[in-house]
Amino acid sequence: MPRHRISGTSVLVLAAAIAFGGTAQAAARSVPYPSHKVLATAVRSPVETVTETGTANGEPIIARCPAGTRAVGGGVRTHGAAAFDSYPAPDGTGWIGSARGPDPNTPVTVYAVCA
């Protein structure tokens, strides 16, 4: 049986055609592909990563975003300790993480990706 390759664009066109009750060809003509210029201007906020360093004693470490920005992601990096918390601050202004290890002085870094 011959194999056929299907591109991601073909799948999207087919899904659009099915969703709107048209044919794949009609959907292909009616769905323009956005230019790189359009995609580049869609994201207006600069993204910044901030860090805060603590130790693996189980206490929360908070990496705070600069004023006017919100956490859109984050994480915890440990060096031989186990991270057990990693979540956005309730008010969205940073990222909270914590870790525990055999040595409570093991360094832990919490990262917040802010935009």
N, C-alpha and C positions, 0 to 999 in steps of 0.2 A: 504494500500500500504506500503510495507516495506521501511524503511529508510536505506540509504547507506552512510557511512562516506567516504569522499574523503580527503586524505592528501594533503598538499601543494606540496609534491614531486610528487604525482600522477598527479596533474594538470600540473606541469612543464614538466613532461615526455610526457604527452598527447599533450601539446602545441608544444613541440619540434617535436614530431612525425608528427603532422599536418603541421607544418612549413616546414619540410624537406621531406614530402611525404612518410614517412616510417610508420611502425607500432609502437605502443606503446612499444612493447617488444623490438624491434630493438633499439628504442631510449633509453630505459632503460639500455640496455647493453652498448651503446656507450657514454653515459653521465656519467662520473665518479663523485662521490660525493667527493668534496674537504675535505681533512682532516683539523682538527683544526690547525695543524701546518702550513698549507698553508695559512689559513685565518689569523692567527696571524701575519705572516710575510708580509702580503699584506699591512698593515698599518705601515709605518715606522716612521712617524712624531709623536712626543709626542703632546698631546693636552693639552692646557693650557687655563684656564679661567682668564681673567683680568677684573677688575671693575674700574669704576670711579664714584664718587658720586658728585651730584650737588643738585640744588633745583628746585622746580616746578614753576619756573618763566618763562618758555617757551623758554629759551635759550638752544641751543644744547649742549649736554654733549658727549664727545668722549672718549671711552675706547680704548686705543691704544694697539695693539699687540706688543710683543717683536720683536726686529730686526730679520729679516729672516723668519718671520711667517706671515700668512695672516688670516683674519677673515673668518671662515667657518660658523659662526652663531652668534647670539647675541640676546639681548632683553633688556627690560626696566622693572624695578620693582619700583612701587610707593607705597606710604603709604597714601592713601586718595586723591591722585591727579589722573588726567586722562592723560595717556600716549598718545601723538598724533603723535610722530615720532619714528620709529625704523627701521633702515636700515644700510647696510654696507657702510663704507666710500668709496667714489668714487675710491680711489687708492687701496682699499682692505686691508689696514693696520689697520683697527679697525672697531668699530661699533658706530653709532651715534644714540642718542635717546634724547627725550625731553618730558616734561610733564607740565601741568598747573593744578593748584588747587586753592581752595578758599584762602589758605594761601601760598604765593609764597616762603615761607621758608620751606615748606614740603620737606623732603629728597626724592631724586630720585637716583636710582642706575642703571647705564648702564653696561651691561655685554657684553664682546666679547669672543667668543670661537675661539681660535687661533690654527693653526696647521702649 
